[in-house]
Amino acid sequence: MIEGPYFVLVALGALWCGVAAGVFVAFSTFVMRGLGALPAARGIAAMNSINVAAVNPAFMIVFLGAAVLCAVIAVVTFVLWPEQGTVELLLGCVLYLVGSFGVTVVANIPRNEALARLAGDEESERGAAQWRTYLSEWVLWNHIRGGAAIAAAASFVLALT
């Protein structure tokens, strides 16, 4: 049974991953749909503005905080190697670190950077075509990182039960 400070650490990991999942799901289900309904130039400008605004302490505490908690949980799990919940704990860590944090780094951020380079070319047909591609690819990867964060939170909860 997981107890004491380790229990609190895992519970915080579940909560943090759950909050991150909520952010990702919100973006996939209504923010990106709303941006996709705009003319390409306005959608590009709005998303570029969102991408700049997202790099703020509140979002970084959620997004990076979950990654740090998962890394700490993984280390503590390897050190303590509990009799129950080990698989669920390590799975939760891998799900968030690879499926949410890793996907953000290798899939979403490069697409955001490419979108930022469209500044000044938003009105062209090339800009509109890139915006359509961006929307479908970015949302697909966002679904993956949202699903991974939900699965990580669920895995931590299972480890605690």
C-alpha positions as CSV (number, residue, x, y, z in Angstrom):
1,M,0.0,0.0,0.0
2,I,1.2,3.4,-0.9
3,E,1.1,5.8,2.1
4,G,2.6,8.8,3.7
5,P,4.5,11.4,1.6
6,Y,4.6,8.9,-1.3
7,F,0.8,8.8,-1.3
8,V,0.6,12.6,-1.4
9,L,3.2,12.7,-4.2
10,V,1.2,10.2,-6.3
11,A,-2.1,11.9,-5.6
12,L,-0.6,15.2,-6.7
13,G,0.8,13.5,-9.8
14,A,-2.7,12.3,-10.6
15,L,-4.2,15.7,-10.1
16,W,-1.6,17.6,-12.1
17,C,-1.9,15.1,-15.0
18,G,-5.7,15.5,-14.8
19,V,-5.5,19.2,-15.0
20,A,-3.1,19.1,-17.9
21,A,-5.5,16.7,-19.6
22,G,-8.3,19.1,-19.1
23,V,-6.3,21.9,-20.8
24,F,-5.5,19.6,-23.8
25,V,-9.1,18.4,-24.1
26,A,-10.4,21.9,-23.9
27,F,-8.2,23.0,-26.8
28,S,-9.1,20.0,-28.9
29,T,-12.8,20.2,-28.3
30,F,-13.6,23.9,-28.6
31,V,-10.7,26.3,-28.9
32,M,-9.3,24.8,-32.0
33,R,-12.7,24.3,-33.5
34,G,-13.4,28.0,-32.9
35,L,-10.1,29.0,-34.5
36,G,-10.8,26.7,-37.4
37,A,-14.1,28.4,-38.1
38,L,-12.3,31.7,-38.6
39,P,-10.8,32.9,-41.9
40,A,-7.3,31.5,-42.2
41,A,-5.5,34.8,-41.7
42,R,-7.5,35.5,-38.5
43,G,-7.1,31.9,-37.2
44,I,-3.3,32.0,-37.8
45,A,-3.0,35.4,-36.0
46,A,-5.1,34.2,-33.1
47,M,-3.2,30.9,-32.7
48,N,0.1,32.7,-32.9
49,S,-1.1,35.0,-30.2
50,I,-2.3,32.0,-28.1
51,N,1.1,30.3,-28.5
52,V,2.9,33.4,-27.2
53,A,0.4,33.8,-24.3
54,A,0.7,30.1,-23.3
55,V,4.2,30.6,-22.2
56,N,3.2,31.9,-18.8
57,P,3.7,30.8,-15.2
58,A,0.2,29.4,-14.7
59,F,0.4,27.1,-17.8
60,M,4.0,26.2,-17.2
61,I,3.3,25.2,-13.6
62,V,0.6,22.8,-14.8
63,F,2.4,21.4,-17.9
64,L,6.0,21.3,-16.6
65,G,4.8,20.6,-13.0
66,A,3.2,17.4,-14.1
67,A,6.3,16.4,-15.9
68,V,8.5,17.1,-12.8
69,L,6.1,15.2,-10.6
70,C,6.1,12.2,-13.0
71,A,9.9,12.2,-13.1
72,V,10.0,12.3,-9.2
73,I,7.4,9.6,-9.0
74,A,9.4,7.4,-11.3
75,V,12.6,7.9,-9.3
76,V,10.9,7.3,-6.0
77,T,9.2,4.2,-7.4
78,F,12.5,2.7,-8.6
79,V,14.0,3.4,-5.2
80,L,11.1,2.1,-3.0
81,W,9.8,-0.5,-5.4
82,P,6.4,-0.9,-3.7
83,E,4.8,-4.3,-3.4
84,Q,1.6,-3.0,-5.2
85,G,1.1,-0.4,-7.9
86,T,4.6,-0.4,-9.3
87,V,3.4,-1.1,-12.9
88,E,0.7,1.5,-12.7
89,L,3.0,4.1,-11.3
90,L,5.7,3.6,-13.9
91,L,3.1,3.4,-16.7
92,G,1.6,6.7,-15.5
93,C,5.0,8.3,-15.6
94,V,5.8,7.0,-19.1
95,L,2.4,8.0,-20.4
96,Y,2.8,11.6,-19.3
97,L,6.5,12.0,-20.0
98,V,6.4,10.5,-23.4
99,G,2.7,10.9,-24.5
100,S,2.2,14.4,-23.2
101,F,5.5,16.1,-22.6
102,G,7.4,14.3,-25.4
103,V,4.6,14.8,-28.0
104,T,4.5,18.5,-27.1
105,V,8.2,18.8,-27.8
106,V,8.4,16.7,-31.0
107,A,5.0,17.4,-32.6
108,N,3.1,20.5,-31.3
109,I,5.9,22.9,-30.7
110,P,7.5,22.5,-34.1
111,R,4.1,23.0,-35.7
112,N,3.6,26.2,-33.6
113,E,7.0,27.4,-34.7
114,A,6.2,26.8,-38.4
115,L,2.9,28.6,-37.9
116,A,4.7,31.6,-36.5
117,R,6.9,31.7,-39.6
118,L,3.7,32.3,-41.6
119,A,3.4,35.8,-40.2
120,G,3.0,38.1,-43.2
121,D,1.8,35.3,-45.5
122,E,-1.5,34.6,-43.7
123,E,-3.6,36.0,-46.6
124,S,-2.1,33.8,-49.3
125,E,-3.5,30.5,-50.6
126,R,-0.2,28.9,-49.3
127,G,-0.9,30.3,-45.8
128,A,-4.5,29.1,-45.9
129,A,-3.4,25.6,-47.0
130,Q,-0.8,25.5,-44.3
131,W,-3.4,26.6,-41.7
132,R,-5.7,23.7,-42.7
133,T,-2.8,21.2,-42.4
134,Y,-1.7,22.8,-39.1
135,L,-5.3,22.5,-37.7
136,S,-5.7,18.8,-38.5
137,E,-2.1,17.7,-37.5
138,W,-1.9,19.9,-34.4
139,V,-5.3,18.7,-33.1
140,L,-4.4,15.0,-33.8
141,W,-1.3,15.4,-31.7
142,N,-3.2,17.3,-29.1
143,H,-5.7,14.5,-28.8
144,I,-2.8,12.1,-28.2
145,R,-1.2,14.2,-25.5
146,G,-4.6,14.8,-23.9
147,G,-5.4,11.1,-24.0
148,A,-1.9,10.3,-22.6
149,A,-2.4,12.7,-19.7
150,I,-5.8,11.3,-18.9
151,A,-4.4,7.7,-19.0
152,A,-1.5,8.8,-16.7
153,A,-3.9,10.3,-14.2
154,A,-6.0,7.1,-14.3
155,S,-2.9,5.0,-13.9
156,F,-1.8,6.9,-10.8
157,V,-5.3,6.6,-9.3
158,L,-5.3,2.8,-9.9
159,A,-1.9,2.6,-8.2
160,L,-3.4,4.3,-5.1
161,T,-6.4,1.9,-4.9
